[in-house]
Amino acid sequence: MAVGKVTFSKVEREKLAEVLWLLNWISVVTGTILFGLGLFLRVEIHKWQEVMSEQGILYVPDMLITTGLAACCINFFGGKICLDCADTNKFLRWKLVMMPYIICTFFFTSCVLAGALMCYGIRSQMEESLFMGLRNAMRYYKDTDTPGRCNLKRTVDLLQIQFQCCGNTGYRDWFHIQWISSRYLDMSSSAVVDRMRSNVEGKYLMDGVPFSCCSTFSPWPCIQHHLSTSSTQDKQSQQLNLWRRGCRQALLDHYTGIMQSIGLTVLLIWLFELLVLTGVRYLQTAMENVLRLGDPESESDGWILENSLAETARSNFNIIKNLGKCYQVDDDPNINVPTAAAEEELPS
């Protein structure tokens, strides 16, 4: 029994072809939107790629960019096919192309859905990437003279100022790393030498933060040093002195908002593309049945699947299972030896 069987008259087939032609051109626009969203997301990730541990998350914008380009090409081609399929004679030119076109459109539509799901499922990977990347960026914050790390200080400072955050999970993260370059330390000072000797790794650690952690809403000068002393902790000004939120959470919220908006848009595009795919399938089957009937003016049935889901799956499985049988070699030694009956039938 056919799945989704619908009967179309000649006028209804023509209207369906015209509507699909219009929808395919709209799909070209949605493909451009997909491409633009992927490009926008790639640029946003590239802005702060220095504070990310890996670039594996770029597969999401790359997926959207590739899918968008494929949508423009496939739907541009599909619009021409659907417009010609309104006429029986023109349909004959595309009859053999329709099924490969529908299969390509099906895989493309599946990629659109995969792109939408990726936008919602990347949060945990993004969080881990930001945690590791920010930890390394803070560790190399002081290495302004080291090739490959000379811009990290500027990047981290811009990040903390723009997103109003401090440290990885909070401002106290700066207490556990040496963020002041050794060339700015007075090695003749006994206090500096003693502080470095007191650390196992010989680092100059202090209960202070970079200037970029200072809150711009503080009504008094920023307190950057001796933040763990009791005299500083007792001040009410401490709550307004520094940014309290960690940069990992700030960036994660930023990218999550973008991903959710893009994911919703891509999901709507997928529903639209699914509608177009369904319409093209109905048009293909209805026109093929018209050719079988031999009367262009008659009504014809269209469907999504000619048989039930179970029968279709079983049929496809058997086709795949028997694909290699035509290439198998029979090992029978007598395969080319004529039988006695065959020899008697041969002319003398």
N, C-alpha and C positions, 0 to 999 in steps of 0.2 A: 504494500500500500504506500502510495506517494506521501511524502511529508510536506505539509503546507500547500496542498493542491488548490489552484485558483483557475477559473475559466475566464479567458479574455476574448472579447470580440475584436474585429479588425480595428475599429476606432480606438478601443482601449489599448491595444498594442501600440498604435501610433502615438497616443498620448503618453504612454509609459516611456517610449523611446525618447520623446521630446523632453520629458521631465528629467530623465536620466542624463541627457545631454547637458541640461542646465546644472544639475547636481554635480556632474563631473567638473564643470568649470568652476563651481563653487569650491570643489575639493582641491582644485589647483591653488585657490586662495588659502585654504586651510593648510595645504602643504607649505606654502610660503610662511604662514604663521608658525608652523612647526620648526621650519628652518630658522626663523628669527628667534624663537624661544631658545633653541639649542645654542645659537650663537651668543645670545644674551647671557645664558647660564655659563657658557665657557669663559666669557669675559669676566663675569663676576668671580668665578673660581680662580682665574688667572691673577686677579688683583691681589689675593692673599695666599698664593700658592707657596710663598716662602715660609709660611707658618703651618704648612701641611706636610705630613711625613711622607706621603706618596701621592702619585698622580692617577691612581687607579680609578678614582671617582670621576675622571673625565670621560669614562665610557657612557655616562648618562647624556651629557650634551652632545657627544659624538653620535650617539644613537638617534637623538632627535634631529640632528643636522642631516644625517644620512636618510632617515625616514622622510623628512620633509622634502629633500631632493627627489626621492623615489616617488613621493605622492604627486609632485608636479609633473613628472614624466609620465607616470602610469595614467593619471586622470586626464592629462592632455590627450593622450592616445585613446583613452576610453571614451571621451566625448565624441570623437570622430566615429568610433565604432557604433555607439548607441544611436547616433543620428542616422547612420546608414541602415541600421537594423529595422527602421520603420518601414522599409520597402523590402519585399520578399526577394526581388532580384539582386538588390545590393547586399542582402544578408548572405547570399551564397558566397560572396567574396570573403566574408569574415567567418564563415561557419567553422572552419578548421582552427581559426585563431581564437575563437570565443572561450573555449575551455582552458587553454594555457593562460589566457588573459585573466580569467576568473581565479585560477590557481595562484597566479602572481599577486592578484589583488587580495586574495585571502591571506597569504603570507605577509603581505605589506600591512594589512589590517591587524594581524597578530603582533607585528612589530610595534605598531602604534600603542596597542594595549600593554605590551611589555615595557615600553617607554614610560607610560603612565604609572605602572606599578613600581618601576625603578625609582621614580621621583618620591614615592612614599616609603620605599624600603631602604633608602640610602642613609637614613639618619644615624644608625648605629655605626656604620662604617665612617661616616663623616665625623662623628664624635671621637672615635678612636684616632683618626687621622689628625684632627686638630689637637688632641691631647699630646700626642707624640711630637707633632710638629712644633707646637708652642714651647714644649719643654726644651727641644733642641735650639729653638730660636733664642730663648732666654739664656741658655747656656753659652751661646756664642755672641751674646749681645755686646760684650766688651771687645770682640775681635774685629775692630774697625780697620786694622791694617792687614788682615788676612785675606788673600784673594778668594773670592767666592762667598765671603761672609761680611764684606765691608758695608753692604747695604742693609744688613739685618737690624742694626740699631735704629736706623731711620724707619724701617718697616714696622718694627715693634712699637716705636713711639707714636707713629701715625695711627696704628691700630688702637692703642690705648686711648689716644685723644679722640679719635673719630667715634669709637664705640663706647666710650666712657667706661672703660674697664681697666683692670690692673691684674697682672700676673696670669697664671694659667687657670687656677681655680679661685684665686684671691690674692690680695697684696702680700700676704705672708710668704708666698712662693719665692719672692725676691730675697728673703732672709737666708735661703739655703744655697744660693749660688753667688759667685763673685761676678757682679755685673759692672764693676769699675775696672777699667784697664790698668794694668800694672804700671804703665808709663805715667799715669797721673798720681801714683802713690809716692809719698816721700819716704824712701827707704832709709833715710837717715834718722827718721823718727822712731823712737823706741816703741811707741804705742802701735805703730803700723807693723813693725817687726814682730812684736809680741803677739799681735792678733793673728798674723800669718803662721807663726810657730805653734800657736795653740790649736790650729786646725790640722787634722791628720794629713790632708792632701796639700797643705801649704797654701790654702786659698784665703783671700781677704774677705771674710764674711762680716756682714753688718746688718743691723735691724733698720734698714733704710730702703727706699724705693726710688726709681728714676723720676724725673720731674713730670713725665707724661702721665703718672698716676695721680697727680694732683687734680682735685675737682675744681672746675671753673665756677662752681656755684658757692664755693667757700667765701665767706665775707672777710676773712683774714688771711695773712700770708700762709702758704702751704708749709706744713711740717713734714719733711721728708726723712729725717734721721731720728734715731733713738725712739722708734715707735713702740718698742716693747717696754720702755721704762714706766714705772708707776706714775710719774708726774705727767706723762703724756697720756696714759690710758684714762686718767681721772678727768680729763678735760672733756667737756661736752662738745667741743669743736672737733673731736676725733671723728664723729659720725659724718661730718661734712668735709673733712679734710681730704680724704682720698676716695677714689672710685671703689665701691665695695664689691662689685660684680667681677667675676673672673672673665677673661677674654675668651676662653673656650666656650662658655655658656652664651656669651654675647654673639660670637660668630655662629654658633650652632643655631641660635634663635633666628639670626639673620638669614642663613641659608635654608632653614626649615620653612620659613615663611615663603621664600621664593620657590622652593620645591613644591610646596603644597599648592600654590597658585598655578604653577606650570602643570603639575599633575592633574588638577581639576580641568584645566583647559584641554590638555591632551586627551583626557578621558571623554570629554564632550566631542572632540574631533573623532575619537574612535567610534562612538555611537553613530555619528553622522556617516562615517565611512562604512560602517556595518549596514546602515540603511541603503547606501548606494550599492554595496555588494549584493545585498538581497534582491534589489530591483534588477540588477544586471542578470542575475541567475534566473529570475522569472522571465525576463525578456528572451534570454537564450533558449530556455526549454519551450516557451510558447512558440517561438519562431521555428524551432526544429520540428515541433508537432504539426505546424502548418505545412511544412514541406512534406511530411509523411502523408498528410491528408490530400495534398495536391490541389487544394482550393484556397487561394489567398484571401478569399472573402469569408471563409468559414471561421467559426469559433475554435479555439485551441486551449488546451490545458497547459498551465505552467506550474512548476513546483520547485522546492528547494532541493529535495532528494527524491529520486525516482522510487526508491524502496525505503523501508524503515531503517532506522539507525543500525539495528543489529544486523540486518541483511546486507546493508552497505559495507559495514565493517568486515563481515565475513567474506564478502565478495572481494574486497580489496586485499584481505589477508591471503586469500587463495591465489590471487594474481601475483602477489609478491612471492609467495612460496613456489609458484611454478615458473617464475622468471628464468631460472637457470636450467630448467629441464631441457630446453631446446638446444642447449650447448653441451649436454652430457654425451659421452661417447659410450656406446654399448660395447661391452667386453666379450660378447658372445663370439667365439671363433667361427661359427657357421653362419654369421649374419649375411655374408656375401655368397654363400654356397647355395645354388638353386636346389630346390627339393625335387623328388622324383616326379611328382605330379607336374611340376613346372617344366621339367625336361621333356615330358611326353607332349606338352602343348607346344613345344618349339617346333617350327617347320623343319622337315628333313632336308 
